[in-house]
Amino acid sequence: MQLIAVVAPLLVALLHLYIMYIEMFLWDKPKGMKTFGLKPDFAKETKVLAANQGLYNGFLAAGLLWGLWLGVDGIHITIFFLLCVIVAGIYGAITANKRILFVQAVPGLIALIAFILAA
C-alpha cells in the first residue's frame, strides 16, 4: 500500500485516541471543559456518559489500527471503520454540535478517499 493509505487512517485513529483520552480522563478537568465548552456542574454530572462515549471513540481507533496492522488483508476492515467514523461524525453533528462534522466526519471522509485511491 502507498504511504497515504496508511498515514490518513492512522491520523484519524490518533485523533480518536485523543478524543477518547479527553472524554474518559479529562472531561471534568480544565482541559476537557475548555475543549467541549462545559460548565463544572454539567461536566461532573455527565462524566460517566462522557467516559462511555470515549470508549466508543477508542473502539473506532482500535478498529482502524487493526485494519492497518493487517495490511492488504485489512483493507475492508479499514474502510468499514472509516465509514463508522464518518457516520458517527454526521450523527454527532446532527444531534450534538455541528463542529463534530468538521472534527470527525470530514477527516474520516478525507482519509477514506485517500485510502481507497491509494489502496
C-alpha positions, -999 to 999 in steps of 0.1 A, spaced: 0 0 0 11 35 -6 22 57 23 -10 78 22 -32 47 25 -15 41 59 -10 77 71 -45 90 65 -64 63 85 -36 64 111 -41 101 117 -78 95 121 -71 67 146 -48 90 166 -74 117 166 -99 93 181 -75 81 207 -70 118 217 -108 123 218 -111 91 239 -85 104 263 -102 137 268 -137 122 272 -126 94 295 -100 111 317 -102 149 313 -140 155 309 -143 173 342 -108 188 342 -100 223 329 -87 209 295 -118 188 289 -142 215 300 -124 240 277 -124 216 248 -161 209 250 -172 242 264 -186 227 296 -195 242 330 -182 224 360 -215 212 373 -225 197 339 -191 181 335 -194 164 369 -230 152 362 -221 138 327 -187 123 335 -198 87 333 -217 93 300 -186 110 285 -164 81 295 -187 57 278 -186 80 247 -149 80 249 -148 42 250 -166 42 216 -141 65 202 -114 41 214 -131 13 196 -131 33 164 -94 39 168 -87 2 176 -106 -9 145 -86 14 123 -53 3 138 -64 -34 134 -72 -29 98 -39 -11 92 -19 -37 111 -34 -64 88 -21 -45 57 -36 -57 25 -58 -82 43 -73 -54 64 -85 -32 36 -121 -39 41 -118 -35 79 -101 -1 75 -129 10 51 -156 -2 75 -141 17 104 -136 48 84 -173 46 74 -181 42 111 -161 74 119 -180 93 91 -214 81 103 -206 89 139 -194 123 129 -225 131 109 -248 118 137 -229 139 162 -232 170 141 -269 165 137 -276 157 174 -249 174 194 -227 200 178 -222 209 141 -185 213 148 -183 175 151 -188 173 113 -155 191 107 -136 175 136 -146 139 130 -166 133 98 -145 154 74 -112 139 84 -127 104 82 -140 112 47 -107 126 35 -89 95 49 -114 72 32 -110 88 -1 -72 88 2 -72 52 14 -94 40 -15 -75 59 -41 -41 46 -28 -51 10 -19 
